[in-house]
């Protein structure tokens, strides 16, 4: 390390496994608590489709290649990583649990007792539990308490946030990383990691929707009261727009992806009909077939490209709207939507989504971490940055808390589940 540089006291490795790209990051936490990116790299995804491993050997090779690129830039290696995933049947649950305190002052042991009691609230129904975290505490009539220690109460409760996934696909993801000679610290659901990167604590508290526009999966999650309270996975993404372009014009996928990225937009303009755009990029084989509807120079009207893009967006954003409605994200609690993921880099998408959804929309990008290259400071790498931030915070998982108690009291049923969220929906 160069002289004068702050000393790194903890090292974190992260791998985000997407359907379009697999990315890796090595970051360090300094003595002063600053997160510094030491190296990051990415490569095209192989062996992954809609968040599921479809070819173990290809996926393992891609993971190994991505982490080696990050290690080369960081000039150091990592033995273990935090994995981010966006598919494999992600689902979210919230269960409230409470215990009697008897009006006395709440001690640390009471909180531990409560969290141990909460272990019995996890109902995976045969699925894999990725996270089981205390979201916020409540006591008597007070809600949304970050730390109840030292307060007096008759009853103390906690909302437990549980993230579930399909077991076999998760084991395949884990094995792909382990086969790349890396230990797995944990598998982190991308809505949680991305929330750390893109959302402010105030947004998470007031209520915000996070839409991760990936290549083949779009995750729609809702935060309220500081926690993730709902999640819907839509098996569509920006790669479906690319495929629609390739099909509409009879061209290859790589040509369609280039057209989308270079000339594509979610917003049409009157000048689009007059602008002819080349299907072939620099270095392309000019002897290939002419695109459907192209002129003799293999150019197409930009208006036709944008028509295909907006046709696909209409379907996807309609599904996003239905997912938000189903999660109760409406009225005064549905004021802000944050779009992120690689698909959010499409020009004009925020304006398009704002008009389609009827609420303010902004693009979510990674925070300005020291050492983060400009090429990775874009929405497509938000989850990767969020993974190292999540790892540094290392949230409590109630499954790891050791028991010193025998008696526990579960909240009756799930009738009190999502109390704040439901009450606000009914009121507003």
PEMO-V586578 format. One record per run of one state. SS is the DSSP state (a for helix, b for strand, c for the rest). FROM is the first residue (numbers start at 1). LEN is the number of residues. Records with the same first field share a line. If there is no record, write none. Layout:
SS = FROM-LEN / FROM-LEN
This chain:
c = 1-7 / 18-3 / 31-4 / 45-3 / 50-2 / 54-2 / 75-5 / 86-5 / 101-4 / 106-2 / 122-6 / 140-2 / 146-6 / 153-2 / 166-1 / 179-4 / 199-2 / 207-1 / 214-4 / 225-2 / 235-3 / 250-3 / 264-6 / 275-1 / 279-20 / 327-4 / 334-2 / 341-1 / 346-3 / 358-2 / 364-6 / 371-3 / 377-2 / 394-4 / 401-18 / 428-1
b = 8-10 / 21-10 / 35-10 / 48-2 / 52-2 / 80-6 / 91-10 / 105-1 / 128-12 / 142-4 / 152-1 / 155-11 / 183-7 / 208-6 / 218-7 / 227-8 / 276-3 / 299-3 / 336-5 / 360-4 / 370-1
a = 56-19 / 108-14 / 167-12 / 190-9 / 201-6 / 238-12 / 253-11 / 270-5 / 302-25 / 331-3 / 342-4 / 349-9 / 374-3 / 379-15 / 398-3 / 419-9
